[in-house]
């Protein structure tokens, strides 16, 4: 799989893809109408500031 464009993270590629997998697992538990839940999943699992993913 190719690396996502614009990615400047120093985390190994496998860790970044694991975060994407965790994000998708998280959003599958959200209601389709719950934008807050989806936003929370994005902020938790796809944050790009170099901080560890907080659960």
Residue pairs with C-beta under 8 A, 6 or more apart in sequence:
1 17
3 13
3 16
4 16
7 16
7 48
8 48
9 16
9 48
9 50
10 50
11 19
11 50
19 45
19 46
19 53
20 45
20 46
22 45
22 53
23 41
23 42
23 44
23 45
23 46
26 40
26 41
26 44
26 45
27 37
27 38
27 41
29 37
30 37
30 38
30 41
31 37
44 53
44 54
44 55
45 53
47 53
